[in-house]
Amino acid sequence: MRNKPLQPRLSPANLSNASDAGANQLFGITLDIVTVTVLGFSATQVGLLNALGSLSFLFLSVPLGMLVDRVGAARVPAEYI
């Protein structure tokens, strides 16, 4: 019995995850460029905005995860997640 060589598989879930990550990165870069060029923000202000976005995710992910674990994903409105 011969072992087959491992072949990378592009499943629908992997493709969805990769396209979401790519689009998220592209949106973030575009938003940073627009904030600097159109709105006139400095690099420090853009950095603070990015940090605040990361902090909000950090502080809200644990309580919302506990809520989903307690109540169930079907009963938590999508606006909370």
NORMONOR-V829133 format. One record per pair of residues at least 24 apart in sequence whose ideal C-beta (glycine too) atoms are under 10 Angstrom apart, sorted by sequence separation. I is the first residue (numbers start at 1). GAP is how many residues later the second one is. If there is no record, write none. Layout:
BEGIN
((I,GAP) (I,GAP))
END
This chain:
BEGIN
((28,25))
END
